[in-house]
Amino acid sequence: MDITRKEKAAFAIAGAGQNMVNTLIGTFLLTYMYSSAVGLTAKGVAALGVFMTVSKIWDAVNDPIMGVVVDKTHTRFGKLRPYILITAVPIAVLTTLIFSIPQSFSETMKLVYFAVVYLIWETFYTLCDVPYWGLASRLSNDPNERTKAIGVTRAAQMLTLGLVTLFGYQLAKLCSGKGAAEATGSGWTLAALIISVVGMGLFLLAFFFTKEKNDHMDENVTLRDIFRTTVSCRPLLIVLLGSFLAFGKNMIQVAGSVFAIIVMNDENLYMYLGAMIIIGMLAASLFTPLLTKKFGNKKTMLGSNLLSAVVFVAMYFVGYESLIGLMIMVLLNGLLGGVFMVTQTAMIADAVDEIKYRTGRNREGVCFSGLTFSSKIMTAVATGVFSLIIVAVGYESGVPITPHMKDTVFLSISLIPALSSLASCVPFFFYPKQIGAKEES
């Protein structure tokens, strides 16, 4: 059965809603934690950076576990859609709690509160994310139709990425009360509540208006099966390693709002930089399926990585004093980052086909737990590296900003991503030409 327009629209809108929450966490969590609303010292900032990186060890465990759970699930609603239904409300609640750290707590208690809530949030987010992206491989049996659906979904996600990126801080500031000079703790709490309720409400559309094609139950799926599947599937291994090495592509999103404050001394500037990222990613989401159809996934991925490295180096030499030049570079990076995201998801869907071709089994849960794991690891490493840089330059709330701080922070969103993009090319160079029954051009 082919995917219907209603299913394609429901899947895309659901992904857009989910991405509202993901963008809020990915873009503004550090802004919130570094602000006076939380009030961390330099030691607190260092502890936060270590935790954010180490917490991904749990992601390394819960993603494949969720892959096992999904692949052993069989209900009248399918193996994937039930998790979309049961996770929406908990994620909305937990997202709000993350941005509700009591200001009366000591610094230690603030960090403990955040660590507990964030780890629970990560667990529930995995419970929704792995099945959602696994559903992408069940919408259609035609790889080209799947890639188109993924492209539309990524485009919809870019729209909500843009909305939250451009107006997330402004919403928090508005919720802080009339005349507030900056977003307060209560302002962040209310903004998180609004964004998460709307986002998870839209996410439920994927449960109510999609169907899983060719559903059948795979029994006795274990962690050993996951290990064997991952190790034996060369395309999947390559995508995971290449994605991990491409962590630098997430540096601008992770550090962008902090960069605007430290380097440009204007938190509103990130609205314009964010707009450039969104425009680029949105355009890429629409035309990447044409690139992959003409050149194949491997050539498209390699080309996007190589061009990303060139653009990031060019951005370093353009510098941050030329606002127009900086915005052009960010636009190009958003464009190439969007190509990477769509192609990465299409490659994971191909891995599902490869496993089914060789074994006769559907392993959407296993494969797409790899996609969510790699995406989280990219963000985690980017967050960890940037946090270490912030600690190294001695930044904390209220300290004077020095030229050294500015130059180092700018280097973190230009040269580090360039090196990361080049490193990512190495595994993708060995991506096979033959995937299942399909041979790339």
N, C-alpha and C positions, 0 to 999 in steps of 0.2 A: 504493500500500500504506500502511495506517495503522501507526503505531508500536505495537509490542507492549509489554506490561508489563515483559517481561524487558529489552527495549532501553531503555525509559524508566528502569528501575532501574539498569541498568549505566551509562548515560550520566550519571545523577545522582551515583552513587557515585564514578565516575571524576572528575567535577568536584569532588566533595568532597575526594578525595585530592589532586588537583592544588592545590586551594586551601589545603591544609595547608602546602605548601611556600611558596606565594605569601604566606600570612599570616605565616609565620615571617620571611620577608624583609621584607615591608611593615611589620610591627608591631615587630619586635625588632632589626632591623639597626642602627638608630641607637642603640638602648639598648646593644647590644653594642659599637658603635664608640665611644660616648661614655664607656664604663665603664673601670674600672681594668684590665680584661682586655686592653684595647688600649692605653690610656693616652695618648690624643692631647692635645696642647697646644691652646691657643686657635687658633694658626696651623694646626695639623693639622685642627681642626674646620672652619675656614674653607675649607681646601683640599678637604676631604671634601664640603662642601656644593656647592662649584663643580663638582667632578667628578660628583656625583650628578645635577646638572642637565644638564651638558654631555653626559654619557653618553647621554642620550636622543636626541641627534642621531643616534647609531648606530641607535637604535630607529626613528627616522624613515626610515632607510635599509633596515634589515633586515626590517621588517614588510611593506612593499610588495614587496620582493624575495621574501619567503616567499610572498606572495600569488601572484606569478608562478609560482614553483616548484610550488605546490599545484595551480594551475589547469592546469599542463602535465603533471601526474603522471597516469599511468594504469597501474594494476597489477591483478592478479587480486583484490587486497584492497580496491581502490578508490583514490581519489585523496587521501583524507584520513587514513584509519585507519593506513596504514603509518608515518606520522610519530609516532603515539602509541606504537607499538612501539619505534621506534629511539631515542626521546629519554628514556625513563623512567630508565634506568640512568645516563646522563651527568648528568642533572639532579640525581639523588640524590647523586652523587659531588661535583659542583660546589657544591651547597648546603652540604655538609659542609665543603668546603674554604674557603668564604667565612667560616665561623665557626671557622676554624683558623689565624688569623694568628699566626705565631711571635712570642712575646713577646721573644725575643732580638734581633729585627730593630730597626734604627733606625726613627725615625718615618717618614723618607722611604721606606725599604724596605717598611714596613708598608703605606703608602699605595699604593706601586707594586704590591705583591703583591695587595692588595685590588682595585685597578683592573683588573689583568689577569684575575683569576679572575672578577670581577663581569661584565666585558664578555663573557667566554666564556659565563657563565651566562645572561646576557640573550639571547645568540644562540640557545642551545639552548632557552630557555624560549619564545622566539618560534616555534621549530620545532615545539613541542608545542601552543602556545596557539592559533595561527591555525587549524590543521587541526581542533583539538577543537571550537572554536566554529563553524567552518564545517560540521561534522558536524550541528549543530543544525538547519540548514536542509535537511539530507538525511534526517532521521528521519521526516518526514511532509510530504505536499503540502498539508495543511490548516493554514492560519495559526493557527487557534484551538488545534489540537492541538500545534503547535510552541510556542505561548506557554505552554500548560500544562506541556509538557516542560521548558521553560526555567524556569518558576516552581518546579517540583519540584527542578530542579537547583540553582537559587539557594537554595532552602530547605536542601538538603543541604549546600551550601557554607557556609551560615550556621552550621550545626551544627559543622562542623570549624573554621570561623573562631572560633566560641565556644570550642571545646576548646583550640585553640592559643593564643588570646588569653588565656584564663583561666589556663591551666596551663603555657604555654610557659616563662615565667620560673621558675616553681616546678620544672619538670622540669630546667632548666639548673642551678638551685640544688641540687636533689637529686643530680644527676650530679656536682656539684662536691665531694661528700664529706660525711660526717656532721659536722654542726655548722658548716658553712660560712656565714659571715655574708652573703655575696653570691655570685652566680654567677661562677665563675672561667672562664678561657679554656678549660680542658679540659672543664668542665661544659657550656659552650655547644657545644663540638664534639660531645660525645656526644649532647646533646639534638637537635642538628641532624641527626645521623646517624639517630637513631630516627625523628624526624618525617619526614624525607625518604624513608627506606626504606618506611615504612608508606604515606605519601602516594602515592609513585610506584607502589607495588605495586597500590594501588586504582585508580590512573589507567589501568593496563593493561586493566581491565575493558572500557573503551570500545573497545578493539581486538578483544577476543575475543567480545563479546556484543552488538555492534550491526552493522547493515548500512546501506550507503548506497543510498538510493532514486534511481532515474533517473540512474544514473551513465553519463556518456559523456565522451569526451575532447575538450577544447577545445584546438586546436592553435595554435601561434604566438602565445602570450600573451607580451607584452613589457612593459617598464616604461612604454612609451608607451601601451599598452592600459590599464594601471593608471591613468595620469594622465587619459586620456580618459574612462575609466569613472567615475572619482571626480568629475571636473569636470562631466560631463554628467548625473550622477545627483544631482538636487537633494536628495532625502531623505537620501542618504548624506552629502553636504556639510554639511547642517544638523546631523545627528547628531554629526559629528566636531567641528564648531565649538562646538556647545552643550555637548558633553562636555568639551572643552578649557577652556571658561570656567567649568565647574562644578568645577574642581580643588579648591576650598575644602572640598567635601564630604569629601575624603580627609584633611583636616588632623587630625581627631581620631584616626583610625587611625594616621597617620604620627607624630603628636606625643604621643599619649595616654600612653604609658608614661613618656616624658620629663617630660610635664606632671605626672604623679603624683609623680615624684621631686622636681622643682624647686618646684612650687607647693604640693603637699599633703604633701611630705616623707614619702611612704609609697609605695614601689613596688608594694606589694600592693593599693593602692587601685584600680589599673587593672583588677584582676580584676573589681571590682564595676561600674566604668564600662564595661568590655568586655562584661560580662553584659547590661547595658542595651542596648548597641548590637546585640548578637546577638539578643536577644528581639525588638527592633523589626524588624530585618531579616528574621528568620525569619517573623514574622507577615506582613510585607509580601510576602515571596516566595509565600505561600499565597493571599493575597487580591488581589494586583495583577492576575492574569489576569481576575478578575471586573470590576475597574475598567476595564481596557482594552477588555473586551468591551462594557461598557455605555457608556463615554464616548469610547472610541477612544484611540489612543496619544498624540496631540497634546494633548488636554485633560488626560489623566492626567499627562503630563510637565510641562506648564505648572503644573498645580495643585500637584504635589509640589515644584517649585522655589520657587513663591511661598510656600507654607507653610513650607518649609525656611528661607527668609530671615526670616520672622516668628519662628520658633522659635529661631534662632541669636541674633537680637537680644534676645529674651526671656531667653535663657541668659546673655547679657552682663549684663543688669540684675539677674538673680537672683544672680549672682556665684558664686565658688567657696567661699565660707565656709559657704553653705547646702548641705550634702552631699545632703540629700534632694531639694532643688530642682534641684541640678545633675544628679542621676541621672535625674530625670523629664525634664529637657530633653534629655539624652543619649539616653534611650529614644525620645523623639519624633523626634529626628534620625536615629536608627537606622531607625526605621519609614519615614521619608520617603526616606532614602538607599536603602533596599531597593526602594521603588517606582521610584526613578530607575533602578536597576541592571536590574531586570526589563524595564522599558519600553524602556530603551536597547537591550538585546539584541533585543527584539521588533522595534524599528525597523530594526535592521541586517538582520534576517531579511526584513523587508518590502522593504528596498533590493535584496536578492537577487531578490525577485519582480519588482520594478520593472524591473531590468535585463533579466531573462529575458523579461518582457512586451514590452519595447521592441526587444530585439535577438535574442531566441531563444537566448541563451547563458547558461550558469550561471557565475556569478562569485563563488562562495562565498569563495574564497581572497582575492580583492581586497577584498570587503566586510568579511569578518571580520578581515582584517589591519588594517582601519580601526578595528574595535572594540578589538582588543588594543592598537593604537597609542594610541588615545584614553585607554584605561585606564592605560597606562604613563605617558603625558604628564600625566594628572591627578595620579598619584602623584609623578612627577618634579617638577612645579611646586610641589606641596604640600611636598615634601621640601626643595626649594631655598629656598622662601620661609621655611619654619621654620628651616632652617639659618642663613639670613641673620639672622633674628631672634635666634637663639641667640648668634651672633657679636656682634650689635649690643649685646646686654645684657651681654656679657662673661663668659658662662658657660663654665666648663671644670671638669673633675673636681677636686673638693676646694675650690673657691672658696666663700666665704660667700654665701648666698642673700639677696638684698635684696627689699624690697617692690616695687621697680621691676621687677625680674626677673619676679616672680610676676604682676604686672598685665599686663606686656607679653606673656608667654607665654599667659596666659588670653585676651587680646585676639586672639591668633593663631588660637585654636580657636573663636572666637565671632563677632566682627564681620567678620573677613576671609572666613569661609565664608558669612556673610549676604550680603555684597556679591557674592561669586562666584555664589551661587544666583540673585540678581537678574539678573546679567549673562547667565547661561545661558538665561534666559527669552527674550531678544531673538531669537536665531536660531530657537528652537523655535516662536516665534509665527508664523514663515513656513513651517512644515512643511505640505506640501500635504495637502489633504483626500483626493485621489484617488491611491492607490498601486497601480500596475499595474491589475488588473481589480477591485480592492477599493476601495470608497468608505467612509470613516469616517463615523461618525454626527456 
